[in-house]
Amino acid sequence: MIDFGLFQTANDSMRRMLELAQSVALTPAPILITGQSGSGKTLLAQFVLEKSRHQGASYKWAPLSRPDLSGINDGVVILQDL
């Protein structure tokens, strides 16, 4: 069992995902987390935000944003770097 704070896992796929989330937390890149309802997207976003704060990331981070895209069909959303 590996302890990642908010997460504890013995699953290799989950461990790799959390390790990736930790490394992304130190970058200024925006992150889009997708998944089915109840899959833990908000918890993962909180994990990344917490890691970025604790690691003393050198960029100014934005607050957590949770847009509701449930009414938009797949393939219609176009992501644009602002």
Residue frames as qw, qx, qy, qz and C-alpha x, y, z in Angstrom:
[[0.000, 0.890, 0.456, 0.000, 0.00, 0.00, 0.00],
 [0.413, 0.158, 0.012, 0.897, 1.38, 3.41, -1.01],
 [0.118, -0.774, -0.485, 0.390, 0.15, 6.52, 0.80],
 [0.312, 0.379, 0.273, 0.827, -0.35, 9.66, -1.33],
 [0.097, 0.016, 0.296, -0.950, -2.12, 11.68, 1.37],
 [0.612, 0.149, 0.106, -0.769, -5.67, 11.89, 0.03],
 [0.865, 0.239, -0.324, -0.300, -5.17, 8.54, -1.72],
 [0.453, -0.437, 0.776, -0.036, -3.89, 5.14, -0.61],
 [0.837, 0.393, -0.145, -0.351, -3.41, 2.50, -3.26],
 [0.616, -0.320, 0.693, 0.196, -1.79, -0.82, -4.05],
 [0.718, 0.577, 0.389, 0.026, -2.90, -0.61, -7.70],
 [0.563, -0.147, 0.334, 0.741, -0.07, 0.03, -10.20],
 [0.212, 0.593, 0.483, 0.608, -2.25, 2.05, -12.61],
 [0.303, -0.909, -0.273, -0.087, -3.49, 4.28, -9.81],
 [0.625, -0.566, 0.097, 0.528, 0.06, 4.72, -8.49],
 [0.479, 0.144, 0.402, 0.767, 1.30, 5.80, -11.95],
 [0.008, 0.774, 0.436, 0.459, -1.60, 8.25, -12.30],
 [0.454, -0.870, -0.151, 0.119, -0.87, 9.80, -8.89],
 [0.629, -0.330, 0.227, 0.667, 2.85, 10.05, -9.65],
 [0.316, 0.430, 0.443, 0.720, 1.98, 11.85, -12.91],
 [0.211, -0.875, -0.365, -0.238, -0.40, 14.15, -11.03],
 [0.582, -0.695, -0.020, 0.422, 2.37, 15.02, -8.56],
 [0.526, -0.089, 0.335, 0.777, 4.78, 15.92, -11.35],
 [0.130, 0.620, 0.486, 0.602, 2.17, 17.97, -13.24],
 [0.363, -0.850, -0.362, 0.123, 1.39, 19.87, -10.05],
 [0.499, -0.557, 0.106, 0.656, 4.78, 21.58, -10.29],
 [0.322, 0.177, 0.498, 0.785, 4.16, 22.98, -13.78],
 [0.212, 0.322, 0.161, -0.909, 2.17, 26.04, -14.84],
 [0.188, -0.073, -0.785, -0.585, 0.22, 23.92, -17.35],
 [0.632, -0.083, 0.162, -0.753, -3.58, 23.92, -17.08],
 [0.068, -0.061, 0.995, -0.030, -5.03, 20.50, -16.31],
 [0.670, -0.027, -0.191, -0.717, -8.30, 19.03, -17.62],
 [0.180, -0.104, 0.951, -0.228, -9.51, 16.03, -15.63],
 [0.644, 0.030, -0.321, -0.693, -12.25, 14.00, -17.27],
 [0.095, 0.039, -0.984, 0.144, -14.13, 10.89, -16.22],
 [0.395, -0.475, -0.707, -0.343, -17.46, 9.40, -15.36],
 [0.443, -0.655, 0.063, -0.609, -19.60, 10.75, -12.55],
 [0.827, -0.515, 0.145, -0.175, -18.32, 9.55, -9.20],
 [0.893, 0.269, -0.202, 0.300, -14.87, 8.59, -10.49],
 [0.658, -0.555, -0.102, 0.499, -12.99, 10.97, -8.16],
 [0.467, 0.612, 0.147, 0.621, -12.23, 13.89, -10.49],
 [0.224, -0.895, 0.022, -0.385, -12.72, 16.54, -7.80],
 [0.794, -0.570, 0.163, 0.137, -10.62, 14.60, -5.31],
 [0.784, 0.150, 0.196, 0.569, -7.82, 14.28, -7.89],
 [0.219, 0.780, 0.094, 0.578, -8.04, 18.02, -8.63],
 [0.500, -0.842, 0.090, -0.182, -7.76, 18.78, -4.90],
 [0.883, -0.259, 0.178, 0.348, -4.75, 16.44, -4.72],
 [0.608, 0.436, 0.154, 0.645, -2.99, 18.30, -7.57],
 [0.072, -0.867, -0.040, -0.491, -3.81, 21.70, -6.06],
 [0.708, -0.698, 0.108, -0.002, -2.57, 20.60, -2.64],
 [0.852, -0.054, 0.177, 0.490, 0.68, 19.22, -4.11],
 [0.419, 0.641, 0.111, 0.633, 1.31, 22.44, -6.04],
 [0.307, -0.878, 0.049, -0.363, 0.91, 24.51, -2.86],
 [0.817, -0.542, 0.168, 0.105, 3.04, 22.21, -0.68],
 [0.819, 0.118, 0.193, 0.528, 5.85, 21.93, -3.21],
 [0.196, -0.718, 0.037, 0.667, 6.16, 25.73, -3.39],
 [0.581, 0.503, 0.489, 0.412, 5.41, 25.95, -7.09],
 [0.322, -0.313, 0.058, 0.891, 7.02, 29.09, -8.50],
 [0.040, -0.311, -0.523, -0.792, 4.03, 30.15, -10.59],
 [0.359, 0.032, 0.346, -0.866, 0.85, 31.96, -9.62],
 [0.011, -0.212, -0.964, -0.161, -1.87, 29.30, -9.56],
 [0.417, -0.242, -0.245, -0.841, -5.54, 29.90, -10.24],
 [0.544, -0.116, 0.602, -0.573, -8.34, 28.68, -7.99],
 [0.250, 0.105, 0.955, 0.123, -9.95, 25.33, -8.69],
 [0.467, 0.231, -0.162, -0.838, -12.57, 25.68, -11.43],
 [0.319, 0.124, 0.938, -0.054, -15.35, 23.09, -11.87],
 [0.413, 0.212, -0.263, -0.845, -17.34, 23.87, -15.03],
 [0.630, 0.199, 0.699, -0.274, -20.42, 21.75, -15.70],
 [0.222, 0.381, -0.609, -0.659, -20.12, 20.43, -19.25],
 [0.392, 0.128, 0.899, -0.147, -22.73, 17.71, -18.87],
 [0.533, 0.646, 0.387, -0.385, -25.08, 19.33, -21.37],
 [0.291, 0.732, -0.449, -0.421, -22.47, 19.48, -24.13],
 [0.972, 0.221, 0.032, -0.076, -22.13, 16.59, -26.57],
 [0.718, -0.354, 0.407, 0.440, -18.79, 14.79, -26.92],
 [0.574, 0.251, 0.454, 0.634, -16.63, 16.28, -29.63],
 [0.094, 0.892, 0.322, 0.303, -18.20, 19.74, -29.38],
 [0.452, -0.858, 0.059, 0.236, -15.86, 21.13, -26.75],
 [0.662, 0.570, -0.137, 0.467, -12.83, 22.85, -28.24],
 [0.626, -0.646, -0.103, 0.425, -10.03, 23.56, -25.79],
 [0.415, 0.791, -0.017, 0.450, -8.12, 26.77, -26.33],
 [0.600, -0.198, -0.298, 0.716, -5.01, 28.08, -24.57],
 [0.059, -0.948, -0.304, -0.072, -5.99, 31.42, -23.07]]
